Amino acid sequence: MSVLPNHLKYADSHEWVYIDEDGLAVVGITDFAQEALGELMSVTFPELGSDVAQGEEVMSLESVKSASDIFAPLSGEIVAYNEALEDEPELINDEPYDGGWLFKIQPHDESELDNLLSDEDYQAQIDAE
């Protein structure tokens, strides 16, 4: 069973998100997703300042097993990405909910969080996979 913090919202495509103290949506991938990918080797970051729609592909991760697209859990503007991952993509494997965050979005509409899954609903989804 994967570790699932209950303060996060989850996309069915295995991203997590929360709104930080600055009102930015912090995005990463779940423990389940990083385990499925295996050891991460490189990260292709989203373009800063780009406008993304909920569910839109924004970046990719490459592991020893495969490459995986990462999708925006909320619509908004990409305002930051985790520069530490340039040299240490394995942070995603080691700390998927902390140091391994991927990017931040200035959300256009926080009500889009209602379209995402709770920790319990996400757990039910991955149990069914």
SERO-4910 file (N, C-alpha, C, O; in steps of 0.05 Angstrom, whole numbers):
BEGIN
 pado doro    nc1    nc2    nc3   cac1   cac2   cac3    cc1    cc2    cc3    oc1    oc2    oc3
  Met    A     17    -24      0      0      0      0     18     25      0     37     26     15
  Ser    A     11     44    -16     26     69    -18     19     87      5     -3     85     17
  Val    A     37    105     11     32    126     31     16    148     17     24    158     -4
  Leu    A     -6    156     29    -23    177     18    -30    198     38    -48    194     55
  Pro    A    -16    221     38    -23    242     56    -52    251     50    -60    255     27
  Asn    A    -67    256     72    -96    262     68   -101    292     63   -124    299     58
  His    A    -80    309     65    -84    337     59    -81    344     29    -85    367     21
  Leu    A    -75    324     13    -71    328    -15    -96    319    -31   -112    304    -21
  Lys    A    -98    330    -55   -118    321    -74   -103    306    -96    -80    312   -102
  Tyr    A   -116    287   -108   -103    269   -127   -117    268   -154   -142    268   -155
  Ala    A   -101    267   -175   -112    264   -202   -112    234   -209    -95    219   -198
  Asp    A   -130    225   -225   -130    196   -232   -106    189   -249   -101    165   -253
  Ser    A    -91    209   -259    -66    204   -273    -42    204   -255    -19    205   -264
  His    A    -46    203   -228    -26    198   -208    -10    223   -199     12    220   -189
  Glu    A    -20    247   -204     -8    271   -194    -22    278   -168    -46    271   -164
  Trp    A     -8    292   -150    -21    303   -126    -17    334   -127     -1    344   -142
  Val    A    -34    348   -111    -33    377   -110    -43    387    -84    -61    375    -71
  Tyr    A    -32    409    -75    -44    424    -52    -38    453    -57    -20    460    -72
  Ile    A    -53    471    -44    -50    499    -46    -32    508    -22    -40    504      1
  Asp    A     -9    520    -28      9    529     -7      1    555      5    -19    567     -3
  Glu    A     17    565     25     10    590     39     11    614     21      0    635     28
  Asp    A     24    612     -3     24    635    -22      2    633    -42      0    650    -60
  Gly    A    -16    613    -40    -38    610    -58    -30    595    -84    -45    595   -103
  Leu    A     -6    583    -84      3    568   -108     -3    539   -105     -2    527    -83
  Ala    A     -9    526   -127    -14    497   -128     13    483   -131     26    486   -152
  Val    A     21    468   -111     45    452   -112     38    424   -123     19    412   -113
  Val    A     53    415   -143     46    390   -157     69    370   -155     92    378   -158
  Gly    A     62    345   -152     82    323   -153     68    298   -162     45    298   -170
  Ile    A     83    276   -162     71    250   -168     70    233   -142     85    238   -123
  Thr    A     51    214   -142     47    198   -118     69    178   -114     84    171   -132
  Asp    A     69    167    -90     88    146    -84     82    122   -102    101    109   -111
  Phe    A     57    116   -106     49     94   -124     61     98   -152     72     79   -164
  Ala    A     60    123   -163     70    129   -189    100    126   -190    111    115   -209
  Gln    A    114    137   -170    144    135   -171    153    106   -169    173     99   -181
  Glu    A    139     90   -153    146     62   -151    142     48   -178    158     31   -186
  Ala    A    120     54   -191    114     42   -217    135     50   -238    143     34   -255
  Leu    A    145     75   -237    165     84   -256    192     72   -251    207     67   -270
  Gly    A    199     68   -226    226     59   -219    245     83   -217    236    106   -215
  Glu    A    270     77   -217    291     98   -212    289    119   -234    293    113   -258
  Leu    A    285    144   -225    283    166   -244    310    176   -252    328    179   -236
  Met    A    313    181   -278    339    189   -290    340    218   -299    361    231   -297
  Ser    A    317    228   -309    317    256   -318    289    267   -318    269    252   -317
  Val    A    288    294   -318    263    308   -317    262    329   -339    282    344   -343
  Thr    A    241    331   -354    236    352   -374    216    371   -362    192    363   -359
  Phe    A    224    395   -355    207    414   -340    188    429   -358    193    432   -382
  Pro    A    166    438   -347    148    455   -362    161    483   -366    179    491   -351
  Glu    A    151    497   -385    161    524   -391    148    544   -371    124    546   -368
  Leu    A    166    559   -357    156    579   -338    139    600   -353    147    608   -375
  Gly    A    117    608   -341    100    628   -354     79    616   -372     62    630   -382
  Ser    A     81    590   -378     62    578   -396     35    574   -382     34    569   -358
  Asp    A     14    577   -397    -13    573   -386    -22    545   -393    -20    536   -416
  Val    A    -31    531   -373    -40    503   -377    -68    499   -368    -79    513   -351
  Ala    A    -81    479   -380   -109    472   -373   -108    447   -356    -90    430   -358
  Gln    A   -128    444   -339   -130    420   -322   -130    396   -341   -146    394   -360
  Gly    A   -113    377   -334   -111    352   -350    -92    353   -373    -88    333   -387
  Glu    A    -80    376   -378    -62    380   -401    -34    369   -394    -25    372   -371
  Glu    A    -21    356   -413      7    347   -409     25    371   -406     24    390   -422
  Val    A     42    371   -385     59    394   -380     89    387   -379    106    405   -383
  Met    A     96    362   -373    124    355   -371    127    325   -373    107    310   -375
  Ser    A    152    315   -372    156    286   -372    178    278   -353    196    294   -347
  Leu    A    176    253   -344    197    241   -328    207    217   -342    192    201   -354
  Glu    A    234    212   -341    245    189   -353    258    172   -332    275    182   -316
  Ser    A    251    147   -332    263    128   -312    278    106   -327    279    106   -351
  Val    A    290     88   -312    304     66   -324    284     47   -339    292     33   -357
  Lys    A    258     49   -331    238     32   -343    224     45   -368    220     31   -388
  Ser    A    218     71   -365    202     84   -386    202    114   -383    213    125   -364
  Ala    A    188    127   -401    183    156   -398    153    159   -392    136    143   -400
  Ser    A    147    179   -376    119    183   -368    112    212   -370    127    230   -361
  Asp    A     89    218   -381     79    245   -383     66    253   -356     54    236   -343
  Ile    A     69    278   -349     57    289   -325     37    310   -333     42    327   -350
  Phe    A     13    310   -320     -9    327   -328    -15    348   -306     -9    343   -282
  Ala    A    -25    370   -314    -33    391   -295    -58    384   -281    -79    380   -293
  Pro    A    -58    382   -254    -82    376   -240   -101    400   -238   -125    397   -232
  Leu    A    -91    424   -243   -107    449   -243    -99    466   -266    -76    465   -276
  Ser    A   -117    483   -275   -111    503   -296    -97    526   -283   -102    534   -260
  Gly    A    -78    538   -298    -64    562   -288    -38    567   -302    -33    555   -323
  Glu    A    -22    584   -290      4    591   -302     26    577   -286     27    577   -262
  Ile    A     45    564   -301     68    552   -289     86    574   -279     96    590   -294
  Val    A     91    575   -252    107    597   -241    133    587   -229    150    604   -223
  Ala    A    137    561   -225    162    551   -214    164    522   -220    144    508   -224
  Tyr    A    189    512   -220    193    483   -220    216    477   -201    231    495   -193
  Asn    A    218    452   -193    237    444   -172    265    441   -185    271    420   -196
  Glu    A    281    461   -183    308    461   -196    326    440   -184    344    431   -198
  Ala    A    321    431   -160    338    410   -148    336    384   -164    355    368   -163
  Leu    A    314    380   -178    311    355   -194    329    354   -218    333    333   -229
  Glu    A    340    377   -227    358    377   -250    382    359   -244    391    344   -261
  Asp    A    393    361   -220    416    346   -212    409    321   -197    425    302   -195
  Glu    A    385    320   -185    377    298   -168    349    289   -174    331    292   -156
  Pro    A    343    278   -197    316    269   -203    307    247   -184    283    242   -181
  Glu    A    325    233   -171    318    212   -152    304    222   -127    293    206   -112
  Leu    A    304    249   -123    289    260   -101    259    253   -104    245    250    -84
  Ile    A    250    250   -128    222    242   -133    217    214   -121    196    209   -110
  Asn    A    237    196   -125    235    169   -113    237    170    -83    222    156    -69
  Asp    A    256    186    -73    261    187    -44    241    202    -28    234    194     -6
  Glu    A    231    224    -39    212    242    -24    190    251    -42    188    275    -48
  Pro    A    172    233    -52    152    241    -71    133    263    -61    122    278    -78
  Tyr    A    130    266    -35    111    286    -24    125    310    -12    111    328     -1
  Asp    A    151    310    -13    166    333      0    186    344    -20    178    360    -38
  Gly    A    211    337    -18    232    347    -35    229    340    -64    243    353    -81
  Gly    A    212    321    -70    209    313    -98    185    326   -113    176    315   -133
  Trp    A    175    348   -102    154    362   -117    164    370   -144    188    373   -148
  Leu    A    146    374   -163    154    379   -191    152    408   -200    172    419   -209
  Phe    A    128    420   -197    124    447   -206    102    461   -191     87    448   -176
  Lys    A    100    487   -194     79    503   -181     63    518   -202     74    528   -222
  Ile    A     37    520   -197     18    533   -215      4    556   -199     -4    552   -176
  Gln    A      2    579   -212    -16    600   -201    -43    592   -212    -49    597   -236
  Pro    A    -61    581   -195    -86    571   -206   -105    593   -216   -107    614   -204
  His    A   -119    586   -237   -140    604   -247   -166    601   -231   -180    621   -227
  Asp    A   -171    577   -222   -197    571   -209   -193    548   -190   -192    525   -197
  Glu    A   -190    554   -164   -186    534   -144   -209    514   -141   -206    493   -130
  Ser    A   -232    522   -151   -255    503   -150   -250    478   -166   -264    458   -163
  Glu    A   -230    478   -184   -223    454   -199   -213    432   -181   -212    409   -189
  Leu    A   -205    439   -157   -197    419   -137   -220    399   -132   -215    376   -126
  Asp    A   -244    408   -136   -268    391   -132   -269    369   -152   -283    349   -148
  Asn    A   -255    371   -175   -254    351   -196   -235    328   -189   -234    308   -203
  Leu    A   -219    332   -168   -198    313   -161   -207    294   -140   -228    297   -128
  Leu    A   -190    274   -134   -197    252   -116   -186    258    -88   -165    270    -84
  Ser    A   -201    249    -68   -191    249    -40   -170    226    -38   -168    209    -56
  Asp    A   -156    225    -15   -137    203    -11   -151    176    -11   -141    157    -22
  Glu    A   -175    175      1   -190    149      1   -199    141    -27   -197    117    -33
  Asp    A   -208    160    -43   -217    153    -70   -194    145    -87   -196    127   -104
  Tyr    A   -171    159    -84   -147    152   -100   -137    124    -91   -130    108   -109
  Gln    A   -138    118    -65   -129     91    -56   -147     70    -69   -137     49    -77
  Ala    A   -173     75    -70   -192     55    -82   -185     51   -112   -186     29   -122
  Gln    A   -177     73   -126   -170     71   -154   -145     54   -157   -144     36   -174
  Ile    A   -124     59   -142    -99     44   -146   -102     15   -136    -88     -3   -146
  Asp    A   -120     10   -117   -125    -17   -109   -138    -33   -131   -134    -57   -134
  Ala    A   -153    -19   -148   -167    -32   -171   -149    -36   -195   -156    -52   -213
  Glu    A   -126    -23   -196   -108    -25   -219    -92    -51   -219    -76    -56   -237
***
